[in-house]
Amino acid sequence: MTAYALRDSWTMTRRELAHWARQPGQALVALVFPVMLLLMFGYLIGGGRGVSGDYVDYLVPGMLALTMAFGLEGTMLAVTQDLTRGVIDRFRSLPMADGAVLVGRSAADMLQSAAALVLTAAVAYALGWRTHGGPGALPAAAGLLLLFRFAMLWIGIHLALVAGRPEMVQAVQILVWPVGFLSNAIAARDSMPRWLGTAVQWNPVSQTAAAVRDLVGGPGGEPGHVRPAVLWPLALLAVFFPLAVRKFARLGR
């Protein structure tokens, strides 16, 4: 049964990758967007409020966390377009494992997210960013970032299934921006009013950014954030993965 589900999921993953090969514009934008954010905040808007040490070393982990939080509109748009065009209904009529379409979509997007992560880190390295942790620090940080991205993707998939129409994607996607920027990604929590700093402290984006800073030895890194940075995505997945699969199974009923 597991092999059957994995085979169907891989078929759906190859379908999404084939779409990108025929229409590479969307994938290219997703790769370039985090680099633009890094350059914009690092050189146009940045300043490092409350940051002690090199601001680039502080900013890069935060921008990598924001990169994993943003860009869900591509996933949501693809899911809603398949819904409105009847593609999902055709897939559901086939002898296919439940949720394979959604798993394939998330797997393809994870490949793109990993590529965006590598590209953004490479540009950051060219700008002077350096890691100061042990040999396993960078892989561990990448694992945390991709785990957070995986959870965010399933939130996006569930919201797309609830929205149902491509024109609703922008309205839903705009809700992600306050969550992303209400964090310590760009400015230190200590520079904010106490009430705002409390909200920032509990933000999963903040936990992921702080954990990455701690692992790579950057300014703003604080011990004790790795565990919450793991637990937050797992908790989100525990909620939104079954919700998305159940919503998918109930479509058209």
FINUDO-391678 format. One line per field, with one value per residue (C-alpha): residue in one letter; residue number from 1; x, z, y negated. Coordinates in Angstrom, 1 decimal, always signed. Layout:
type: c(A/...)
seq: c(NUM/...)
X: c(X/...)
Z: c(Z/...)
Y: c(Y/...)
END
This chain:
type: c(M/T/A/Y/A/L/R/D/S/W/T/M/T/R/R/E/L/A/H/W/A/R/Q/P/G/Q/A/L/V/A/L/V/F/P/V/M/L/L/L/M/F/G/Y/L/I/G/G/G/R/G/V/S/G/D/Y/V/D/Y/L/V/P/G/M/L/A/L/T/M/A/F/G/L/E/G/T/M/L/A/V/T/Q/D/L/T/R/G/V/I/D/R/F/R/S/L/P/M/A/D/G/A/V/L/V/G/R/S/A/A/D/M/L/Q/S/A/A/A/L/V/L/T/A/A/V/A/Y/A/L/G/W/R/T/H/G/G/P/G/A/L/P/A/A/A/G/L/L/L/L/F/R/F/A/M/L/W/I/G/I/H/L/A/L/V/A/G/R/P/E/M/V/Q/A/V/Q/I/L/V/W/P/V/G/F/L/S/N/A/I/A/A/R/D/S/M/P/R/W/L/G/T/A/V/Q/W/N/P/V/S/Q/T/A/A/A/V/R/D/L/V/G/G/P/G/G/E/P/G/H/V/R/P/A/V/L/W/P/L/A/L/L/A/V/F/F/P/L/A/V/R/K/F/A/R/L/G/R)
seq: c(1/2/3/4/5/6/7/8/9/10/11/12/13/14/15/16/17/18/19/20/21/22/23/24/25/26/27/28/29/30/31/32/33/34/35/36/37/38/39/40/41/42/43/44/45/46/47/48/49/50/51/52/53/54/55/56/57/58/59/60/61/62/63/64/65/66/67/68/69/70/71/72/73/74/75/76/77/78/79/80/81/82/83/84/85/86/87/88/89/90/91/92/93/94/95/96/97/98/99/100/101/102/103/104/105/106/107/108/109/110/111/112/113/114/115/116/117/118/119/120/121/122/123/124/125/126/127/128/129/130/131/132/133/134/135/136/137/138/139/140/141/142/143/144/145/146/147/148/149/150/151/152/153/154/155/156/157/158/159/160/161/162/163/164/165/166/167/168/169/170/171/172/173/174/175/176/177/178/179/180/181/182/183/184/185/186/187/188/189/190/191/192/193/194/195/196/197/198/199/200/201/202/203/204/205/206/207/208/209/210/211/212/213/214/215/216/217/218/219/220/221/222/223/224/225/226/227/228/229/230/231/232/233/234/235/236/237/238/239/240/241/242/243/244/245/246/247/248/249/250/251/252/253)
X: c(+0.0/+2.8/+4.7/+1.5/+1.0/+4.6/+4.4/+1.3/+2.9/+6.0/+3.9/+2.2/+5.6/+6.8/+3.7/+4.4/+8.1/+7.0/+4.8/+7.8/+9.9/+7.2/+6.6/+9.8/+8.7/+7.0/+9.8/+12.3/+10.4/+10.2/+14.0/+14.8/+12.3/+14.2/+17.4/+15.6/+14.4/+17.9/+19.4/+16.5/+16.6/+20.4/+21.2/+18.1/+16.0/+18.2/+19.9/+19.7/+17.7/+18.9/+21.4/+24.9/+27.4/+27.5/+24.0/+24.4/+25.2/+22.0/+19.9/+20.7/+19.2/+16.1/+15.7/+16.1/+13.3/+11.2/+11.9/+10.5/+7.4/+6.7/+5.9/+2.9/+0.9/+2.4/+1.3/-2.2/-2.7/-1.8/-4.1/-7.0/-6.5/-6.6/-9.8/-11.6/-10.4/-11.7/-8.2/-8.6/-11.9/-10.3/-7.5/-9.9/-11.7/-8.5/-7.3/-4.9/-3.9/-5.8/-3.7/-1.1/-2.0/-1.3/+1.9/+3.2/+2.5/+4.2/+7.2/+7.8/+7.5/+10.0/+12.5/+12.0/+12.3/+15.6/+16.9/+15.8/+17.5/+20.8/+20.6/+19.9/+22.6/+25.1/+24.3/+24.5/+28.0/+29.0/+27.8/+30.1/+27.9/+29.9/+28.9/+30.8/+29.3/+30.6/+30.6/+27.1/+25.7/+24.8/+23.0/+21.1/+20.0/+18.9/+16.9/+15.1/+14.3/+13.0/+10.9/+9.3/+8.7/+7.1/+4.6/+3.9/+3.2/+0.5/-1.1/-1.1/-2.6/-5.3/-6.2/-6.2/-8.7/-10.9/-10.6/-11.4/-10.9/-7.7/-9.1/-9.2/-5.5/-4.3/-6.7/-5.5/-1.8/-1.7/-2.4/+1.0/+2.9/+2.0/+3.0/+6.4/+7.3/+5.9/+9.2/+12.8/+13.9/+14.8/+15.1/+16.0/+13.1/+14.7/+14.3/+10.5/+7.9/+7.4/+3.9/+5.1/+8.2/+6.1/+4.1/+7.4/+8.9/+6.1/+6.1/+7.4/+9.3/+11.2/+11.9/+13.3/+15.4/+16.8/+17.6/+19.4/+21.4/+22.3/+23.4/+25.6/+27.0/+25.5/+24.5/+21.1/+21.5/+20.2/+20.4/+17.1/+15.4/+16.2/+13.5/+10.7/+11.8/+11.2/+8.1/+6.3/+6.4/+5.5/+2.5/+1.4/+1.7/-0.3/-3.1/-3.0/-1.8/-4.9/-7.2/-5.9/-6.2/-9.7/-10.8/-9.4/-11.2/-14.5/-14.3/-17.4/-19.4)
Z: c(+0.0/+0.9/-2.4/-4.3/-2.7/-3.3/-6.9/-7.5/-5.6/-7.8/-10.9/-9.8/-8.9/-12.4/-13.8/-11.8/-12.9/-16.5/-16.2/-15.0/-17.9/-20.4/-18.5/-16.6/-15.9/-12.6/-11.3/-12.3/-10.4/-7.3/-7.4/-8.0/-5.5/-2.3/-3.8/-4.5/-0.9/+0.4/-1.7/-0.9/+2.9/+3.0/+1.0/+0.5/+3.6/+6.1/+9.1/+11.7/+14.5/+17.8/+16.1/+17.6/+15.1/+11.3/+10.0/+6.9/+9.3/+11.2/+8.1/+6.0/+8.4/+8.7/+5.0/+4.5/+7.0/+5.2/+1.9/+3.3/+4.6/+1.4/-2.2/-1.4/-4.1/-6.8/-4.9/-4.2/-7.7/-9.2/-6.9/-7.5/-11.3/-11.3/-9.3/-11.6/-14.8/-13.6/-13.5/-9.9/-10.6/-13.4/-11.1/-8.4/-10.8/-11.4/-9.2/-7.4/-3.7/-1.8/-1.5/-4.2/-6.2/-3.1/-2.1/-5.7/-5.7/-2.3/-3.4/-6.5/-4.6/-2.0/-4.8/-5.9/-2.3/-1.9/-5.1/-3.9/-0.5/-2.2/-4.6/-1.8/+0.4/-2.5/-3.2/+0.6/+0.6/-2.2/-0.2/+2.7/+4.8/+6.6/+9.0/+12.2/+13.4/+13.2/+10.0/+10.7/+11.4/+7.8/+6.9/+10.2/+9.5/+6.0/+7.5/+9.8/+7.0/+4.7/+7.5/+8.1/+4.3/+4.2/+6.9/+5.2/+1.9/+3.5/+5.0/+1.5/+0.0/+2.5/+2.1/-1.7/-1.4/+0.9/-1.4/-4.5/-7.0/-8.4/-7.8/-4.1/-3.9/-3.6/-0.7/+1.2/+0.4/+1.7/+5.1/+5.1/+4.8/+8.3/+9.8/+8.0/+8.9/+12.4/+13.3/+14.1/+10.5/+9.8/+13.2/+16.7/+19.0/+21.7/+19.5/+19.5/+22.1/+24.7/+23.5/+19.9/+21.0/+22.8/+19.6/+17.6/+20.2/+19.5/+15.8/+14.1/+11.6/+14.5/+16.1/+12.8/+12.2/+15.7/+15.6/+12.2/+13.7/+16.7/+14.5/+12.1/+14.9/+13.7/+15.7/+17.3/+17.8/+21.2/+22.6/+23.0/+19.7/+17.8/+19.6/+19.1/+15.5/+15.1/+17.1/+15.4/+11.9/+13.2/+15.0/+11.9/+9.8/+12.4/+11.9/+8.2/+6.5/+7.6/+7.0/+3.4/+2.7/+4.2/+2.2/-1.0/-0.3/+0.2/-3.0/-5.1/-2.4)
Y: c(+0.0/-2.4/-1.6/-2.2/-5.6/-6.6/-5.6/-7.7/-10.6/-10.4/-10.4/-13.6/-15.1/-14.5/-16.1/-19.3/-19.3/-18.9/-22.0/-24.0/-22.7/-24.0/-27.2/-28.1/-31.7/-31.0/-28.8/-31.5/-34.2/-31.9/-31.6/-35.3/-36.7/-35.8/-37.1/-40.4/-40.5/-39.9/-42.7/-45.1/-44.7/-44.4/-47.5/-49.6/-49.3/-47.5/-49.1/-46.4/-48.0/-46.5/-44.2/-43.9/-42.7/-42.4/-43.1/-40.8/-37.9/-38.7/-39.3/-36.3/-33.6/-35.8/-36.2/-32.4/-31.9/-34.5/-32.7/-29.5/-31.4/-33.4/-32.3/-30.1/-31.7/-29.5/-26.4/-27.8/-29.0/-25.6/-23.8/-26.2/-26.1/-22.3/-22.5/-25.0/-23.1/-19.8/-18.2/-17.2/-15.5/-13.5/-12.4/-11.4/-9.2/-7.2/-4.3/-6.5/-6.7/-9.4/-12.6/-11.5/-14.7/-16.9/-15.0/-15.3/-19.0/-19.5/-17.4/-19.4/-22.6/-21.3/-20.8/-24.4/-25.6/-23.8/-25.4/-28.8/-28.2/-27.2/-30.2/-32.7/-31.3/-31.5/-35.2/-35.9/-34.2/-36.5/-39.5/-38.5/-36.2/-33.5/-30.7/-30.1/-26.8/-23.3/-21.1/-20.0/-23.4/-24.4/-21.0/-21.2/-24.8/-23.8/-20.9/-23.3/-25.7/-23.0/-21.5/-24.9/-25.2/-21.8/-22.8/-26.2/-24.3/-22.2/-25.3/-26.8/-23.6/-23.5/-27.1/-26.6/-23.8/-25.9/-29.0/-26.9/-29.7/-31.3/-34.8/-34.1/-33.2/-36.8/-37.6/-34.5/-34.9/-38.5/-37.1/-35.5/-38.8/-40.1/-36.7/-36.9/-40.5/-40.3/-38.4/-39.0/-38.3/-41.9/-43.7/-42.4/-41.8/-43.9/-47.0/-46.6/-47.6/-45.0/-44.0/-43.6/-41.8/-39.2/-38.4/-38.3/-35.8/-33.3/-33.6/-30.4/-32.5/-34.0/-30.7/-29.3/-32.4/-32.4/-28.7/-29.1/-32.0/-29.9/-27.0/-29.0/-31.3/-34.5/-37.6/-37.3/-33.5/-32.3/-28.8/-27.0/-27.8/-24.7/-22.6/-25.1/-25.5/-21.7/-21.5/-24.4/-22.9/-19.5/-20.9/-22.8/-19.6/-17.6/-20.1/-21.0/-17.8/-15.8/-18.8/-19.1/-15.3/-15.2/-18.3/-16.8/-13.5/-15.3/-17.4/-17.0/-15.2)
END
